[in-house]
Amino acid sequence: MTAPHDVLEIPRGLTLDRPRPGDGAAMWRLARDSRALDLNSSYSYLLWCRDYAHTSIVARDAAGAPVGFITGYTRPRAPRTLLIWQVAVDHAQRGRGLATAMLDALTRRTGDEFGVRAVETTVTPDNAASDRLFTSFAARHRAPLTREVLFEAAAFPERGHQPEVLYRIGPLTPASAV
């Protein structure tokens, strides 16, 4: 695993945890309020917290309320690959490195528990924040990063959806898997 100085610290006053079903409503609100994420049904966030808690992470404030989350899962046909579904951070917490700290912690945990050695996510061309998050993750962990369109805009039923570009980061070695 990486040296402690290679992992960004959790912002002061926050803790990282596995999500619980009781966090689903707050996670839905964070996704809604982001105005950048595709909002899933509130029910899906409840299920996510139940079924994918081991491959997801939530940031909590001092009162225990969720102020950020990353949802992810290991791919069924590539179980050493963690697919990051959504990353959300409360507006009041932005600019503190929380998304980076959550991604590092989640990758470390899934590397240790499930042998994850690659990360995948999709990013739309207009999402500069996600591009920076995943590009800097790859650079910080000295891991190759490839990009290719996974789903063209025409694949989506709603008009105006941008293409989803697949970012594949890896292989992550045990020394760089955070």
N, CA, C and O atoms as a DFTB+ gen file, in Angstrom:
712 C
 N C O
     1  1       0.838      -1.178       0.000
     2  2       0.000       0.000       0.000
     3  2       0.885       1.244       0.000
     4  3       2.074       1.172       0.311
     5  1       0.303       2.366      -0.346
     6  2       1.074       3.595      -0.430
     7  2       1.438       4.095       0.957
     8  3       0.821       3.734       1.959
     9  1       2.452       4.930       0.981
    10  2       2.837       5.556       2.241
    11  2       1.735       6.524       2.656
    12  3       1.013       7.041       1.803
    13  1       1.598       6.775       3.958
    14  2       0.526       7.655       4.419
    15  2       0.530       9.034       3.761
    16  3      -0.536       9.624       3.583
    17  1       1.694       9.561       3.397
    18  2       1.720      10.889       2.783
    19  2       1.165      10.886       1.365
    20  3       0.894      11.954       0.816
    21  1       0.990       9.725       0.764
    22  2       0.442       9.646      -0.584
    23  2      -1.082       9.707      -0.607
    24  3      -1.672       9.885      -1.673
    25  1      -1.716       9.564       0.528
    26  2      -3.172       9.584       0.613
    27  2      -3.585      10.924       1.211
    28  3      -3.103      11.307       2.277
    29  1      -4.461      11.623       0.539
    30  2      -4.896      12.912       1.057
    31  2      -5.681      12.727       2.342
    32  3      -6.433      11.764       2.494
    33  1      -5.498      13.655       3.259
    34  2      -6.175      13.581       4.547
    35  2      -7.651      13.927       4.414
    36  3      -8.067      14.662       3.518
    37  1      -8.416      13.378       5.325
    38  2      -9.838      13.679       5.395
    39  2      -9.962      15.108       5.950
    40  3      -9.300      15.446       6.930
    41  1     -10.791      15.931       5.341
    42  2     -10.960      17.285       5.870
    43  2     -11.385      17.275       7.340
    44  3     -12.152      16.415       7.772
    45  1     -10.876      18.239       8.093
    46  2     -11.138      18.357       9.532
    47  2     -12.647      18.369       9.815
    48  3     -13.423      19.033       9.129
    49  1     -13.029      17.617      10.838
    50  2     -14.420      17.583      11.271
    51  2     -15.273      16.555      10.558
    52  3     -16.454      16.409      10.873
    53  1     -14.698      15.836       9.599
    54  2     -15.458      14.843       8.847
    55  2     -14.899      13.449       9.102
    56  3     -13.726      13.289       9.440
    57  1     -15.751      12.446       8.938
    58  2     -15.322      11.053       9.020
    59  2     -15.826      10.326       7.781
    60  3     -16.799      10.744       7.153
    61  1     -15.157       9.240       7.441
    62  2     -15.559       8.406       6.308
    63  2     -16.084       7.089       6.835
    64  3     -15.566       6.547       7.811
    65  1     -17.111       6.578       6.187
    66  2     -17.823       5.406       6.698
    67  2     -18.466       4.668       5.526
    68  3     -18.509       5.170       4.403
    69  1     -18.961       3.476       5.810
    70  2     -19.793       2.770       4.835
    71  2     -21.211       3.333       4.932
    72  3     -21.688       3.617       6.031
    73  1     -21.882       3.495       3.804
    74  2     -23.266       3.970       3.893
    75  2     -24.179       2.913       4.506
    76  3     -23.937       1.710       4.398
    77  1     -25.232       3.401       5.148
    78  2     -26.272       2.546       5.734
    79  2     -27.596       2.925       5.075
    80  3     -27.730       4.040       4.572
    81  1     -28.572       2.025       5.069
    82  2     -29.856       2.367       4.441
    83  2     -30.441       3.690       4.922
    84  3     -31.090       4.391       4.147
    85  1     -30.224       4.040       6.179
    86  2     -30.712       5.312       6.687
    87  2     -30.069       6.529       6.026
    88  3     -30.561       7.646       6.182
    89  1     -28.984       6.326       5.294
    90  2     -28.307       7.426       4.589
    91  2     -28.890       7.668       3.202
    92  3     -28.579       8.675       2.566
    93  1     -29.729       6.756       2.729
    94  2     -30.217       6.836       1.353
    95  2     -30.907       8.141       1.011
    96  3     -30.668       8.702      -0.058
    97  1     -31.765       8.639       1.904
    98  2     -32.487       9.882       1.618
    99  2     -31.525      11.063       1.505
   100  3     -31.665      11.896       0.609
   101  1     -30.551      11.135       2.408
   102  2     -29.574      12.228       2.355
   103  2     -28.720      12.129       1.095
   104  3     -28.390      13.149       0.491
   105  1     -28.362      10.916       0.697
   106  2     -27.577      10.745      -0.526
   107  2     -28.389      11.173      -1.747
   108  3     -27.855      11.798      -2.663
   109  1     -29.675      10.838      -1.757
   110  2     -30.540      11.273      -2.857
   111  2     -30.565      12.798      -2.932
   112  3     -30.476      13.369      -4.019
   113  1     -30.686      13.459      -1.774
   114  2     -30.702      14.930      -1.757
   115  2     -29.371      15.508      -2.228
   116  3     -29.354      16.493      -2.966
   117  1     -28.263      14.914      -1.814
   118  2     -26.952      15.395      -2.274
   119  2     -26.832      15.268      -3.790
   120  3     -26.329      16.174      -4.454
   121  1     -27.293      14.148      -4.331
   122  2     -27.252      13.962      -5.789
   123  2     -28.149      14.984      -6.477
   124  3     -27.753      15.594      -7.470
   125  1     -29.356      15.172      -5.950
   126  2     -30.282      16.143      -6.526
   127  2     -29.691      17.548      -6.498
   128  3     -29.736      18.268      -7.495
   129  1     -29.140      17.929      -5.359
   130  2     -28.634      19.285      -5.188
   131  2     -27.334      19.544      -5.949
   132  3     -26.934      20.694      -6.127
   133  1     -26.681      18.483      -6.394
   134  2     -25.435      18.657      -7.148
   135  2     -25.681      19.345      -8.484
   136  3     -24.816      20.056      -8.996
   137  1     -26.853      19.132      -9.035
   138  2     -27.240      19.667     -10.346
   139  2     -26.303      19.193     -11.465
   140  3     -26.337      19.729     -12.573
   141  1     -25.479      18.201     -11.177
   142  2     -24.574      17.665     -12.194
   143  2     -24.819      16.179     -12.439
   144  3     -24.523      15.668     -13.519
   145  1     -25.356      15.491     -11.442
   146  2     -25.537      14.044     -11.553
   147  2     -26.897      13.714     -12.136
   148  3     -27.857      14.466     -11.971
   149  1     -26.967      12.570     -12.825
   150  2     -28.262      12.025     -13.205
   151  2     -28.911      11.543     -11.909
   152  3     -28.348      10.696     -11.214
   153  1     -30.068      12.063     -11.583
   154  2     -30.728      11.706     -10.338
   155  2     -31.479      10.394     -10.507
   156  3     -32.347      10.261     -11.369
   157  1     -31.128       9.435      -9.673
   158  2     -31.827       8.149      -9.650
   159  2     -33.009       8.258      -8.694
   160  3     -33.145       9.253      -7.982
   161  1     -33.855       7.244      -8.676
   162  2     -34.987       7.261      -7.753
   163  2     -34.475       7.207      -6.312
   164  3     -33.395       6.677      -6.052
   165  1     -35.249       7.754      -5.386
   166  2     -34.853       7.712      -3.978
   167  2     -34.726       6.258      -3.515
   168  3     -33.873       5.932      -2.690
   169  1     -35.572       5.406      -4.049
   170  2     -35.525       3.981      -3.705
   171  2     -34.169       3.368      -4.078
   172  3     -33.632       2.538      -3.344
   173  1     -33.630       3.784      -5.215
   174  2     -32.353       3.202      -5.647
   175  2     -31.226       3.542      -4.668
   176  3     -30.324       2.730      -4.463
   177  1     -31.267       4.729      -4.065
   178  2     -30.232       5.084      -3.087
   179  2     -30.371       4.251      -1.817
   180  3     -29.371       3.884      -1.201
   181  1     -31.608       3.953      -1.426
   182  2     -31.816       3.072      -0.275
   183  2     -31.249       1.684      -0.557
   184  3     -30.539       1.112       0.270
   185  1     -31.567       1.152      -1.728
   186  2     -31.032      -0.162      -2.101
   187  2     -29.516      -0.143      -2.198
   188  3     -28.842      -1.079      -1.770
   189  1     -28.984       0.941      -2.770
   190  2     -27.531       1.044      -2.924
   191  2     -26.853       0.946      -1.559
   192  3     -25.849       0.253      -1.400
   193  1     -27.421       1.653      -0.577
   194  2     -26.842       1.640       0.767
   195  2     -26.927       0.267       1.424
   196  3     -26.114      -0.065       2.287
   197  1     -27.896      -0.516       1.022
   198  2     -28.019      -1.867       1.558
   199  2     -27.115      -2.847       0.813
   200  3     -26.366      -3.602       1.433
   201  1     -27.190      -2.833      -0.520
   202  2     -26.545      -3.883      -1.317
   203  2     -25.116      -3.585      -1.741
   204  3     -24.357      -4.511      -2.027
   205  1     -24.734      -2.321      -1.787
   206  2     -23.389      -1.968      -2.264
   207  2     -22.615      -1.120      -1.255
   208  3     -21.735      -0.351      -1.641
   209  1     -22.932      -1.254       0.014
   210  2     -22.238      -0.480       1.050
   211  2     -20.754      -0.799       1.107
   212  3     -19.945       0.069       1.435
   213  1     -20.387      -2.034       0.793
   214  2     -18.974      -2.428       0.887
   215  2     -18.130      -1.853      -0.234
   216  3     -16.902      -1.847      -0.146
   217  1     -18.771      -1.371      -1.282
   218  2     -18.031      -0.783      -2.396
   219  2     -18.407       0.690      -2.584
   220  3     -18.212       1.260      -3.658
   221  1     -18.943       1.288      -1.532
   222  2     -19.325       2.696      -1.550
   223  2     -18.807       3.339      -0.270
   224  3     -18.355       2.652       0.647
   225  1     -18.881       4.681      -0.221
   226  2     -18.376       5.402       0.951
   227  2     -19.224       6.640       1.157
   228  3     -19.751       7.218       0.207
   229  1     -19.349       7.038       2.419
   230  2     -20.069       8.262       2.764
   231  2     -19.185       9.078       3.699
   232  3     -18.501       8.527       4.562
   233  1     -19.206      10.390       3.520
   234  2     -18.530      11.309       4.430
   235  2     -19.575      11.887       5.357
   236  3     -20.654      12.288       4.920
   237  1     -19.255      11.928       6.639
   238  2     -20.194      12.423       7.644
   239  2     -19.613      13.645       8.354
   240  3     -18.409      13.735       8.593
   241  1     -20.506      14.582       8.683
   242  2     -20.085      15.726       9.485
   243  2     -20.061      15.316      10.955
   244  3     -20.326      14.159      11.282
   245  1     -19.746      16.260      11.840
   246  2     -19.616      15.952      13.264
   247  2     -20.899      15.391      13.864
   248  3     -20.850      14.646      14.842
   249  1     -22.047      15.742      13.287
   250  2     -23.329      15.226      13.781
   251  2     -23.699      13.879      13.170
   252  3     -24.726      13.300      13.526
   253  1     -22.876      13.378      12.258
   254  2     -23.142      12.087      11.623
   255  2     -23.943      12.177      10.345
   256  3     -24.269      11.147       9.756
   257  1     -24.272      13.374       9.900
   258  2     -25.070      13.542       8.678
   259  2     -24.184      13.413       7.442
   260  3     -23.073      13.943       7.428
   261  1     -24.652      12.722       6.409
   262  2     -23.878      12.608       5.179
   263  2     -23.695      13.968       4.497
   264  3     -24.653      14.719       4.313
   265  1     -22.435      14.269       4.125
   266  2     -22.117      15.499       3.393
   267  2     -21.401      15.187       2.080
   268  3     -21.009      16.096       1.347
   269  1     -21.236      13.918       1.793
   270  2     -20.631      13.495       0.541
   271  2     -20.715      11.984       0.427
   272  3     -20.838      11.276       1.427
   273  1     -20.647      11.501      -0.805
   274  2     -20.652      10.056      -1.001
   275  2     -20.043       9.694      -2.345
   276  3     -19.973      10.505      -3.268
   277  1     -19.610       8.458      -2.418
   278  2     -19.240       7.819      -3.685
   279  2     -19.946       6.482      -3.697
   280  3     -19.823       5.699      -2.755
   281  1     -20.686       6.217      -4.763
   282  2     -21.283       4.894      -4.940
   283  2     -20.469       4.154      -5.989
   284  3     -20.036       4.727      -6.989
   285  1     -20.274       2.873      -5.734
   286  2     -19.512       2.052      -6.662
   287  2     -19.879       0.593      -6.505
   288  3     -20.586       0.199      -5.577
   289  1     -19.383      -0.191      -7.429
   290  2     -19.575      -1.639      -7.356
   291  2     -18.443      -2.315      -8.108
   292  3     -17.817      -1.718      -8.984
   293  1     -18.188      -3.572      -7.753
   294  2     -17.223      -4.334      -8.531
   295  2     -17.962      -4.956      -9.707
   296  3     -19.078      -5.455      -9.566
   297  1     -17.328      -4.917     -10.854
   298  2     -17.985      -5.394     -12.066
   299  2     -18.122      -6.909     -12.027
   300  3     -17.158      -7.607     -11.714
   301  1     -19.305      -7.428     -12.340
   302  2     -19.529      -8.875     -12.245
   303  2     -18.530      -9.712     -13.064
   304  3     -18.081     -10.758     -12.595
   305  1     -18.188      -9.273     -14.251
   306  2     -17.258     -10.049     -15.083
   307  2     -15.814      -9.586     -14.944
   308  3     -14.915     -10.126     -15.590
   309  1     -15.597      -8.582     -14.097
   310  2     -14.249      -8.075     -13.822
   311  2     -14.203      -7.672     -12.349
   312  3     -14.132      -6.484     -12.034
   313  1     -14.242      -8.663     -11.440
   314  2     -14.404      -8.359     -10.022
   315  2     -13.249      -7.589      -9.383
   316  3     -13.373      -7.129      -8.248
   317  1     -12.142      -7.443     -10.084
   318  2     -11.040      -6.635      -9.546
   319  2     -11.098      -5.197     -10.064
   320  3     -10.153      -4.427      -9.899
   321  1     -12.231      -4.848     -10.697
   322  2     -12.458      -3.496     -11.193
   323  2     -13.608      -2.867     -10.423
   324  3     -14.703      -3.423     -10.349
   325  1     -13.340      -1.693      -9.849
   326  2     -14.341      -0.930      -9.136
   327  2     -14.909       0.105     -10.087
   328  3     -14.187       0.981     -10.564
   329  1     -16.205       0.005     -10.364
   330  2     -16.879       0.998     -11.198
   331  2     -17.450       2.063     -10.263
   332  3     -18.279       1.763      -9.404
   333  1     -17.008       3.293     -10.433
   334  2     -17.536       4.405      -9.646
   335  2     -18.769       4.927     -10.358
   336  3     -18.692       5.358     -11.508
   337  1     -19.906       4.889      -9.678
   338  2     -21.184       5.278     -10.258
   339  2     -21.421       6.775     -10.089
   340  3     -21.638       7.484     -11.072
   341  1     -21.380       7.255      -8.859
   342  2     -21.614       8.676      -8.611
   343  2     -20.692       9.185      -7.515
   344  3     -20.331       8.458      -6.590
   345  1     -20.323      10.453      -7.643
   346  2     -19.555      11.173      -6.626
   347  2     -20.323      12.464      -6.355
   348  3     -20.602      13.233      -7.275
   349  1     -20.659      12.696      -5.096
   350  2     -21.366      13.922      -4.733
   351  2     -20.786      14.486      -3.450
   352  3     -20.459      13.750      -2.519
   353  1     -20.663      15.813      -3.418
   354  2     -20.180      16.519      -2.229
   355  2     -21.100      17.713      -2.007
   356  3     -21.398      18.462      -2.938
   357  1     -21.546      17.884      -0.771
   358  2     -22.383      19.025      -0.409
   359  2     -21.682      20.323      -0.800
   360  3     -20.465      20.446      -0.655
   361  1     -22.446      21.277      -1.289
   362  2     -21.880      22.551      -1.737
   363  2     -21.006      23.196      -0.661
   364  3     -19.968      23.774      -0.986
   365  1     -21.395      23.113       0.598
   366  2     -20.638      23.733       1.690
   367  2     -19.303      23.042       1.947
   368  3     -18.429      23.617       2.597
   369  1     -19.133      21.828       1.452
   370  2     -17.907      21.068       1.689
   371  2     -16.951      21.087       0.495
   372  3     -15.844      20.556       0.583
   373  1     -17.358      21.677      -0.590
   374  2     -16.529      21.655      -1.802
   375  2     -15.265      22.485      -1.625
   376  3     -15.232      23.453      -0.865
   377  1     -14.231      22.079      -2.347
   378  2     -12.962      22.795      -2.300
   379  2     -12.075      22.392      -1.136
   380  3     -11.046      23.024      -0.899
   381  1     -12.452      21.357      -0.409
   382  2     -11.680      20.904       0.756
   383  2     -10.956      19.582       0.496
   384  3     -10.299      19.055       1.394
   385  1     -11.069      19.042      -0.720
   386  2     -10.420      17.776      -1.026
   387  2     -11.216      16.562      -0.592
   388  3     -10.668      15.462      -0.515
   389  1     -12.496      16.738      -0.307
   390  2     -13.301      15.625       0.197
   391  2     -13.487      14.529      -0.845
   392  3     -13.357      13.350      -0.517
   393  1     -13.788      14.883      -2.085
   394  2     -13.975      13.849      -3.117
   395  2     -12.702      13.027      -3.286
   396  3     -12.759      11.806      -3.437
   397  1     -11.568      13.692      -3.261
   398  2     -10.285      12.993      -3.401
   399  2     -10.048      12.071      -2.218
   400  3      -9.631      10.927      -2.399
   401  1     -10.308      12.551      -1.011
   402  2     -10.117      11.725       0.179
   403  2     -11.043      10.512       0.159
   404  3     -10.632       9.406       0.512
   405  1     -12.295      10.720      -0.253
   406  2     -13.229       9.586      -0.332
   407  2     -12.761       8.574      -1.368
   408  3     -12.792       7.371      -1.109
   409  1     -12.323       9.045      -2.548
   410  2     -11.872       8.129      -3.599
   411  2     -10.649       7.340      -3.146
   412  3     -10.572       6.132      -3.371
   413  1      -9.701       8.008      -2.514
   414  2      -8.520       7.303      -2.000
   415  2      -8.909       6.253      -0.964
   416  3      -8.446       5.114      -1.028
   417  1      -9.756       6.631      -0.015
   418  2     -10.154       5.701       1.044
   419  2     -10.944       4.522       0.483
   420  3     -10.730       3.380       0.892
   421  1     -11.846       4.790      -0.440
   422  2     -12.643       3.709      -1.023
   423  2     -11.770       2.759      -1.836
   424  3     -11.946       1.542      -1.779
   425  1     -10.848       3.308      -2.577
   426  2      -9.971       2.449      -3.383
   427  2      -9.062       1.607      -2.493
   428  3      -8.803       0.439      -2.782
   429  1      -8.586       2.209      -1.418
   430  2      -7.758       1.444      -0.466
   431  2      -8.579       0.298       0.122
   432  3      -8.127      -0.847       0.147
   433  1      -9.784       0.611       0.595
   434  2     -10.619      -0.408       1.238
   435  2     -10.971      -1.534       0.277
   436  3     -10.847      -2.706       0.631
   437  1     -11.408      -1.196      -0.939
   438  2     -11.797      -2.258      -1.882
   439  2     -10.574      -3.014      -2.392
   440  3     -10.674      -4.185      -2.759
   441  1      -9.436      -2.357      -2.416
   442  2      -8.203      -3.073      -2.762
   443  2      -7.870      -4.112      -1.708
   444  3      -7.535      -5.254      -2.025
   445  1      -7.966      -3.703      -0.450
   446  2      -7.670      -4.619       0.657
   447  2      -8.697      -5.741       0.757
   448  3      -8.329      -6.902       0.937
   449  1      -9.982      -5.408       0.641
   450  2     -11.037      -6.392       0.878
   451  2     -11.364      -7.256      -0.336
   452  3     -11.701      -8.430      -0.185
   453  1     -11.270      -6.691      -1.535
   454  2     -11.726      -7.410      -2.721
   455  2     -10.659      -7.571      -3.799
   456  3     -10.929      -8.140      -4.857
   457  1      -9.455      -7.078      -3.541
   458  2      -8.394      -7.191      -4.534
   459  2      -8.586      -6.274      -5.731
   460  3      -8.072      -6.557      -6.813
   461  1      -9.326      -5.171      -5.554
   462  2      -9.541      -4.232      -6.660
   463  2      -8.203      -3.673      -7.114
   464  3      -7.396      -3.218      -6.303
   465  1      -7.978      -3.715      -8.430
   466  2      -6.728      -3.221      -9.010
   467  2      -6.969      -2.295     -10.187
   468  3      -6.023      -1.900     -10.868
   469  1      -8.239      -1.939     -10.437
   470  2      -8.560      -0.985     -11.502
   471  2      -9.810      -0.225     -11.100
   472  3     -10.667      -0.736     -10.379
   473  1      -9.895       1.006     -11.583
   474  2     -11.062       1.849     -11.355
   475  2     -11.596       2.260     -12.712
   476  3     -10.839       2.626     -13.611
   477  1     -12.906       2.194     -12.846
   478  2     -13.576       2.713     -14.033
   479  2     -14.650       3.685     -13.594
   480  3     -15.225       3.560     -12.512
   481  1     -14.906       4.647     -14.446
   482  2     -16.017       5.569     -14.254
   483  2     -16.358       6.137     -15.610
   484  3     -15.592       5.990     -16.563
   485  1     -17.506       6.787     -15.704
   486  2     -17.803       7.510     -16.932
   487  2     -17.969       8.979     -16.582
   488  3     -18.468       9.338     -15.516
   489  1     -17.536       9.811     -17.512
   490  2     -17.558      11.258     -17.329
   491  2     -18.080      11.877     -18.619
   492  3     -17.647      11.511     -19.712
   493  1     -19.014      12.818     -18.486
   494  2     -19.463      13.536     -19.673
   495  2     -18.440      14.617     -20.014
   496  3     -17.750      15.111     -19.122
   497  1     -18.331      14.992     -21.291
   498  2     -17.309      15.958     -21.698
   499  2     -17.370      17.302     -20.981
   500  3     -16.354      17.991     -20.892
   501  1     -18.537      17.693     -20.465
   502  2     -18.645      18.991     -19.793
   503  2     -18.373      18.933     -18.292
   504  3     -18.482      19.958     -17.618
   505  1     -18.025      17.772     -17.750
   506  2     -17.835      17.619     -16.309
   507  2     -16.354      17.766     -15.956
   508  3     -15.646      16.780     -15.751
   509  1     -15.911      19.011     -15.891
   510  2     -14.495      19.298     -15.626
   511  2     -14.073      18.825     -14.238
   512  3     -12.942      18.368     -14.069
   513  1     -14.955      18.925     -13.239
   514  2     -14.597      18.511     -11.882
   515  2     -14.304      17.012     -11.824
   516  3     -13.326      16.601     -11.200
   517  1     -15.132      16.199     -12.459
   518  2     -14.881      14.752     -12.461
   519  2     -13.635      14.414     -13.263
   520  3     -12.863      13.536     -12.875
   521  1     -13.435      15.101     -14.374
   522  2     -12.214      14.872     -15.152
   523  2     -10.979      15.132     -14.285
   524  3     -10.043      14.333     -14.284
   525  1     -10.975      16.244     -13.551
   526  2      -9.839      16.569     -12.672
   527  2      -9.676      15.522     -11.577
   528  3      -8.559      15.091     -11.292
   529  1     -10.796      15.105     -10.955
   530  2     -10.729      14.130      -9.870
   531  2     -10.057      12.838     -10.326
   532  3      -9.145      12.342      -9.665
   533  1     -10.508      12.293     -11.455
   534  2      -9.994      10.991     -11.883
   535  2      -8.638      11.099     -12.579
   536  3      -7.822      10.183     -12.476
   537  1      -8.386      12.183     -13.273
   538  2      -7.070      12.383     -13.882
   539  2      -6.009      12.544     -12.799
   540  3      -4.925      11.970     -12.905
   541  1      -6.310      13.319     -11.757
   542  2      -5.337      13.505     -10.680
   543  2      -5.160      12.215      -9.874
   544  3      -4.058      11.927      -9.406
   545  1      -6.239      11.434      -9.708
   546  2      -6.111      10.144      -9.026
   547  2      -5.109       9.262      -9.765
   548  3      -4.207       8.690      -9.153
   549  1      -5.273       9.155     -11.080
   550  2      -4.357       8.325     -11.874
   551  2      -2.927       8.832     -11.742
   552  3      -2.012       8.033     -11.541
   553  1      -2.717      10.127     -11.849
   554  2      -1.362      10.684     -11.760
   555  2      -0.766      10.452     -10.375
   556  3       0.393      10.057     -10.256
   557  1      -1.549      10.693      -9.334
   558  2      -1.055      10.536      -7.964
   559  2      -0.640       9.104      -7.673
   560  3       0.290       8.865      -6.902
   561  1      -1.331       8.149      -8.291
   562  2      -1.036       6.733      -8.034
   563  2      -0.226       6.099      -9.158
   564  3      -0.061       4.881      -9.228
   565  1       0.274       6.965     -10.033
   566  2       1.148       6.524     -11.130
   567  2       0.545       5.348     -11.898
   568  3       1.220       4.364     -12.202
   569  1      -0.736       5.480     -12.199
   570  2      -1.463       4.421     -12.898
   571  2      -1.875       4.917     -14.281
   572  3      -2.246       6.081     -14.434
   573  1      -1.815       4.057     -15.276
   574  2      -2.259       4.459     -16.614
   575  2      -3.742       4.835     -16.617
   576  3      -4.550       4.265     -15.884
   577  1      -4.068       5.804     -17.455
   578  2      -5.443       6.239     -17.634
   579  2      -5.760       6.223     -19.118
   580  3      -5.059       6.837     -19.922
   581  1      -6.835       5.509     -19.476
   582  2      -7.307       5.531     -20.862
   583  2      -8.724       6.067     -20.869
   584  3      -9.463       5.937     -19.893
   585  1      -9.088       6.675     -21.992
   586  2     -10.439       7.214     -22.163
   587  2     -10.975       6.758     -23.507
   588  3     -10.256       6.755     -24.506
   589  1     -12.250       6.372     -23.524
   590  2     -12.935       6.048     -24.769
   591  2     -14.432       6.212     -24.544
   592  3     -14.925       6.017     -23.433
   593  1     -15.139       6.565     -25.582
   594  2     -16.587       6.725     -25.444
   595  2     -17.204       5.353     -25.178
   596  3     -17.013       4.412     -25.948
   597  1     -17.939       5.259     -24.084
   598  2     -18.632       4.022     -23.744
   599  2     -20.043       4.036     -24.317
   600  3     -20.483       3.057     -24.920
   601  1     -20.753       5.151     -24.129
   602  2     -22.102       5.289     -24.654
   603  2     -22.200       6.617     -25.400
   604  3     -21.994       7.686     -24.824
   605  1     -22.514       6.531     -26.673
   606  2     -22.722       7.738     -27.483
   607  2     -23.986       8.448     -27.011
   608  3     -24.857       7.824     -26.405
   609  1     -24.092       9.731     -27.279
   610  2     -25.264      10.512     -26.880
   611  2     -26.553       9.895     -27.416
   612  3     -27.578       9.925     -26.735
   613  1     -26.517       9.340     -28.620
   614  2     -27.712       8.767     -29.244
   615  2     -28.233       7.537     -28.503
   616  3     -29.370       7.128     -28.737
   617  1     -27.445       6.939     -27.624
   618  2     -27.880       5.759     -26.879
   619  2     -28.883       6.107     -25.783
   620  3     -29.591       5.228     -25.293
   621  1     -28.951       7.378     -25.392
   622  2     -29.820       7.801     -24.301
   623  2     -31.188       8.207     -24.832
   624  3     -31.279       8.847     -25.879
   625  1     -32.255       7.842     -24.122
   626  2     -33.597       8.163     -24.623
   627  2     -33.940       9.648     -24.531
   628  3     -34.752      10.138     -25.316
   629  1     -33.342      10.368     -23.593
   630  2     -33.662      11.781     -23.474
   631  2     -32.751      12.618     -24.373
   632  3     -31.589      12.281     -24.598
   633  1     -33.303      13.696     -24.869
   634  2     -32.536      14.590     -25.741
   635  2     -31.549      15.386     -24.908
   636  3     -31.820      15.728     -23.757
   637  1     -30.414      15.672     -25.497
   638  2     -29.442      16.532     -24.857
   639  2     -28.452      15.833     -23.950
   640  3     -27.563      16.483     -23.401
   641  1     -28.580      14.513     -23.773
   642  2     -27.607      13.810     -22.929
   643  2     -26.295      13.731     -23.689
   644  3     -26.275      13.385     -24.870
   645  1     -25.224      14.044     -23.029
   646  2     -23.906      13.974     -23.652
   647  2     -23.402      12.534     -23.661
   648  3     -23.921      11.691     -22.929
   649  1     -22.397      12.249     -24.481
   650  2     -21.812      10.907     -24.429
   651  2     -21.166      10.664     -23.067
   652  3     -20.732      11.600     -22.396
   653  1     -21.111       9.424     -22.683
   654  2     -20.423       9.029     -21.452
   655  2     -19.077       8.429     -21.850
   656  3     -19.010       7.413     -22.541
   657  1     -18.016       9.077     -21.400
   658  2     -16.656       8.653     -21.721
   659  2     -16.146       7.768     -20.586
   660  3     -16.138       8.172     -19.423
   661  1     -15.723       6.563     -20.939
   662  2     -15.197       5.616     -19.953
   663  2     -13.755       5.974     -19.624
   664  3     -12.905       6.038     -20.511
   665  1     -13.484       6.207     -18.341
   666  2     -12.126       6.389     -17.839
   667  2     -11.752       5.070     -17.183
   668  3     -12.447       4.596     -16.283
   669  1     -10.658       4.484     -17.634
   670  2     -10.152       3.254     -17.012
   671  2      -8.791       3.573     -16.439
   672  3      -7.886       3.996     -17.158
   673  1      -8.648       3.367     -15.134
   674  2      -7.403       3.646     -14.421
   675  2      -6.884       2.343     -13.872
   676  3      -7.546       1.681     -13.073
   677  1      -5.704       1.983     -14.302
   678  2      -5.102       0.748     -13.808
   679  2      -4.206       0.139     -14.850
   680  3      -4.185       0.570     -16.003
   681  1      -3.478      -0.850     -14.446
   682  2      -3.642      -1.517     -13.169
   683  2      -3.056      -0.702     -12.006
   684  3      -2.035      -0.026     -12.134
   685  1      -3.743      -0.801     -10.889
   686  2      -3.230      -0.264      -9.638
   687  2      -2.465      -1.395      -8.970
   688  3      -2.999      -2.490      -8.797
   689  1      -1.260      -1.145      -8.608
   690  2      -0.502      -2.169      -7.898
   691  2      -0.842      -2.063      -6.424
   692  3      -1.344      -1.029      -5.983
   693  1      -0.581      -3.103      -5.657
   694  2      -0.842      -2.984      -4.224
   695  2      -0.169      -1.754      -3.618
   696  3      -0.691      -1.170      -2.669
   697  1       0.963      -1.363      -4.147
   698  2       1.659      -0.179      -3.623
   699  2       0.979       1.109      -4.057
   700  3       1.180       2.142      -3.418
   701  1       0.176       1.088      -5.128
   702  2      -0.485       2.315      -5.563
   703  2      -2.000       2.221      -5.452
   704  3      -2.709       3.120      -5.904
   705  1      -2.495       1.168      -4.869
   706  2      -3.948       0.981      -4.759
   707  2      -4.496       1.690      -3.537
   708  3      -5.566       1.355      -3.028
   709  1      -3.761       2.652      -3.087
   710  2      -4.080       3.438      -1.900
   711  2      -4.377       2.531      -0.750
   712  3      -4.671       3.003       0.348
